[in-house]
Amino acid sequence: ERLRDNTVSEVVLATDPDVEGDATALYLARLLGPLGVTVSRLAHGISVGTEIEYADAASLAHALQNRRLFGNA
């Protein structure tokens, strides 16, 4: 409902960098894309295989700054 009233312009996905995380991110991007919001995913700054809850603040900030668009958004 929050996405339907146009108050949200971007959704940043922060799933684990594994096959299940990739599948979840793709699923969510496909659901959210038609609603007109930009869908992006955390990128550089968090090592592959690292659990998101163990990322330090600087790495997480860098990942947010360098996020990439997901899909056609």
Secondary structure by P-SEA (a helix, b strand, c coil): cccccccccbbbbbccccaaaaaaaaaaaaaacccbbbbbbbccccccccccccccaaaaaaaaaaccccccc
